[in-house]
């Protein structure tokens, strides 16, 4: 419960209330190992996932079977809410990136009013709406990154966004370089060549997953 209470959907809800809601929601708890498929969202899938711990990636499945990573979610995150609340023809797959434990809840248990009309249930619904608004902002952020034409411009825009969240001139890449290439919709080899050029041009310094910018890039 200590991790679950950190989940944004339960902001303003006590541990005792969460314990009652987990029962009321008929939630199902599952454990996944790295690289296992957590869930596939296609037409009719209405499960919302709440992370206890670990990391997952959200990926769109292309017609040729390749994946475009949309998002990387860490401890106490939420996934599946947006897919569950609108009709879509695309398929999305959630992959475990680090061993994780997830609580699955059917969306109808969240949106319907329970027989007790609990005040904390209304709070959860309001939190979910706020969370989905933030997701829209996050997707807009990615559109901005992908709107840049060159690999360097995409990398610098992504770096700038990450630094703005940290208020520093360095950050740690939250996932692998392959995942970064998938997120930016570019070829990994081409991206690594460009990153090498950026190091040679003294634009960035890279040590493992630690990335340091030598200047603040413009958008």
C-alpha distance (Angstrom), angle and dihedral (degrees) to the residues before:
residue distance angle dihedral
X1 . . .
X2 3.81 . .
X3 3.82 89.8 .
X4 3.78 95.5 37.6
X5 3.81 93.0 55.3
X6 3.83 87.7 60.1
X7 3.79 90.3 61.2
X8 3.83 109.5 110.2
X9 3.79 91.5 -130.3
X10 3.83 88.7 66.5
X11 3.82 98.3 47.2
X12 3.80 108.0 141.5
X13 3.82 93.4 15.1
X14 3.82 121.3 114.5
X15 3.81 125.0 -127.8
X16 3.82 91.1 -111.5
X17 3.80 90.2 53.1
X18 3.81 91.9 47.4
X19 3.81 90.9 52.2
X20 3.81 89.7 53.9
X21 3.80 92.4 46.4
X22 3.80 93.3 50.6
X23 3.81 87.1 60.0
X24 3.81 93.2 41.8
X25 3.82 91.1 49.6
X26 3.84 91.1 51.2
X27 3.81 86.3 -130.7
X28 3.80 120.9 -168.5
X29 3.81 120.1 -145.3
X30 3.83 119.3 -150.4
X31 3.82 137.3 174.2
X32 3.82 123.4 -142.5
X33 3.79 133.0 -171.3
X34 3.80 126.5 -138.1
X35 3.84 114.0 -67.8
X36 3.80 94.0 10.6
X37 3.79 118.0 132.9
X38 3.78 108.4 -107.8
X39 3.79 99.5 -175.0
X40 3.79 143.3 -24.1
X41 3.79 117.6 -138.7
X42 3.77 114.2 -152.3
X43 3.79 133.4 137.6
X44 3.79 110.4 -36.1
X45 3.83 99.2 14.6
X46 3.79 108.1 132.8
X47 3.80 105.2 169.2
X48 3.80 121.9 127.1
X49 3.82 116.0 -156.4
X50 3.81 123.4 -146.4
X51 3.80 115.6 -166.1
X52 3.79 118.0 -135.0
X53 3.80 90.3 -178.1
X54 3.79 140.5 -31.2
X55 3.80 132.0 53.7
X56 3.80 136.2 -80.7
X57 3.79 134.6 -177.4
X58 3.80 125.6 -140.5
X59 3.80 112.7 -141.3
X60 3.78 135.4 -179.0
X61 3.82 114.5 -134.6
X62 3.80 110.9 -132.7
X63 3.81 124.9 -149.0
X64 3.83 90.6 -101.7
X65 3.80 91.8 52.1
X66 3.82 95.3 -105.3
X67 3.79 120.4 131.0
X68 3.79 132.0 -125.6
X69 3.80 110.9 -160.7
X70 3.79 111.2 -134.6
X71 3.76 101.6 175.8
X72 3.80 145.6 -0.3
X73 3.81 114.8 -143.9
X74 3.80 124.8 -165.3
X75 3.81 137.4 -174.3
X76 3.81 116.5 -22.2
X77 3.79 93.2 8.2
X78 3.80 130.3 138.6
X79 3.78 129.5 -133.3
X80 3.78 137.1 176.4
X81 3.80 96.9 36.0
X82 3.80 95.1 110.4
X83 3.83 93.0 44.0
X84 3.80 91.7 49.5
X85 3.80 95.5 52.1
X86 3.80 101.9 51.4
X87 3.78 137.4 45.1
X88 3.80 114.4 -108.8
X89 3.76 136.6 167.0
X90 3.81 97.5 -153.5
X91 3.79 122.5 92.1
X92 3.78 121.1 -127.9
X93 3.79 127.1 -167.5
X94 3.80 127.8 -157.5
X95 3.81 113.3 -148.9
X96 3.80 126.5 -167.4
X97 3.83 107.7 -121.2
X98 3.82 95.5 177.5
X99 3.80 126.6 14.8
X100 3.76 105.6 -75.2
X101 3.79 144.5 -179.8
X102 3.78 116.3 -145.0
X103 3.78 135.2 -170.9
X104 3.82 111.8 -146.3
X105 3.79 119.5 -154.7
X106 3.79 127.5 -179.8
X107 3.82 108.5 -122.1
X108 3.81 91.9 -129.0
X109 3.80 90.0 64.5
X110 3.79 89.5 56.4
X111 3.80 99.0 44.7
X112 3.80 100.7 39.9
X113 3.79 119.5 83.2
X114 3.79 112.1 -112.0
X115 3.81 119.2 -130.1
X116 3.82 91.0 -106.0
X117 3.83 93.2 53.1
X118 3.82 88.9 -137.9
X119 3.79 115.8 -158.9
X120 3.81 90.9 -138.7
X121 3.81 89.7 57.3
X122 3.82 88.8 60.8
X123 3.80 89.4 49.0
X124 3.82 90.5 54.0
X125 3.81 91.2 51.8
X126 3.81 90.8 50.1
X127 3.81 90.2 48.1
X128 3.80 90.6 50.5
X129 3.81 91.4 52.6
X130 3.81 90.5 49.6
X131 3.79 90.2 48.1
X132 3.79 92.3 52.0
X133 3.81 89.9 50.3
X134 3.80 88.5 54.9
X135 3.81 89.2 50.3
X136 3.78 89.6 56.6
X137 3.80 88.3 53.7
X138 3.82 90.2 49.1
X139 3.80 92.3 51.5
X140 3.80 89.9 48.8
X141 3.79 87.0 53.7
X142 3.79 91.0 54.5
X143 3.80 92.0 47.8
X144 3.80 87.6 54.8
X145 3.82 90.7 52.2
X146 3.80 94.1 47.5
X147 3.81 92.4 46.4
X148 3.82 89.4 73.4
X149 3.79 112.6 96.5
X150 3.79 106.3 -145.0
X151 3.79 129.7 57.3
X152 3.80 90.6 -121.0
X153 3.79 92.3 52.2
X154 3.81 91.2 49.7
X155 3.80 91.9 48.8
X156 3.79 93.4 47.8
X157 3.79 92.1 47.2
X158 3.80 90.8 50.3
X159 3.81 91.0 47.0
X160 3.81 90.7 49.4
X161 3.80 91.5 52.4
X162 3.81 91.7 50.4
X163 3.79 92.9 47.5
X164 3.80 91.6 50.1
X165 3.81 88.1 59.5
X166 3.82 92.1 49.8
X167 3.83 99.3 38.3
X168 3.82 88.5 -139.4
X169 3.80 136.4 98.8
X170 3.81 93.5 -113.6
X171 3.79 138.7 46.1
X172 3.79 140.4 174.5
X173 3.79 116.6 -108.5
X174 3.82 105.2 -117.0
X175 3.81 93.8 -146.5
X176 3.81 142.7 19.6
X177 3.81 124.1 -64.8
X178 3.79 88.5 -112.4
X179 3.79 88.8 56.2
X180 3.82 89.6 47.9
X181 3.81 90.2 53.7
X182 3.81 89.9 49.3
X183 3.80 90.4 48.6
X184 3.81 91.3 51.5
X185 3.83 92.0 42.3
X186 3.82 92.7 -125.1
X187 3.79 136.2 121.8
X188 3.81 112.1 -87.5
X189 3.82 95.1 -138.8
X190 3.80 91.8 49.9
X191 3.79 90.1 47.3
X192 3.81 93.0 51.2
X193 3.83 90.4 49.7
X194 3.79 90.3 51.7
X195 3.79 91.7 46.5
X196 3.82 88.5 52.9
X197 3.82 89.8 52.2
X198 3.79 90.2 49.4
X199 3.80 89.1 54.1
X200 3.82 90.5 49.0
X201 3.81 89.7 49.6
X202 3.81 88.4 52.2
X203 3.79 91.5 -119.4
X204 3.80 95.0 123.7
X205 3.77 141.0 11.3
X206 3.78 117.7 -145.4
X207 3.79 127.4 -164.3
X208 3.78 110.9 171.3
X209 3.79 104.2 -57.6
X210 3.81 93.5 -20.2
X211 3.80 109.8 106.2
X212 3.79 121.8 -168.6
X213 3.80 122.7 -171.4
X214 3.78 117.6 -147.7
X215 3.78 90.7 -156.3
X216 3.77 138.9 13.3
X217 3.80 106.3 -96.5
X218 3.76 120.8 -137.8
X219 3.79 120.0 -123.0
